[in-house]
Structure formats: C-alpha cells, structure tokens
Amino acid sequence: MGALLWLLIPVGAGVIAAVWSSWALRHRKTGDVEELAGYARFRDAMEKQHSVSDPAPAAPDRA
C-alpha cells in the first residue's frame, strides 16, 4: 500500500502540470498583430521626436 501512495505523488504532479499547462496556453493569441501595431506606434513617436528642429548649439567652453 505504501508503494501505491508513493506512486500517487508523481502521478498527481503530472495531472496538476497538465491542467496548468492547458490553462496557461488557452489565453495565447496567434499572430503578432498587436505587437507590430505597438512597434509602429513607437517608430512614429521616434520619428516625431527627431523631426523637431535641432536644439541650440552648446556654448563654447571657457578655458
């Protein structure tokens, strides 16, 4: 009977792992649509930032 109890522990862990794995994978979406849209927004923001006129040149150092 003790051997069956020790066998139940890895079997139970395997069942729990299978349930968790199926639950973790159910929320995944296929495709990169959202990530690509975020990257496009980031790229547009960087282009807008660099399209502003250049800042005034730094004052020369006084030595």
Salt bridges, closest charged atoms under 4 A:
none
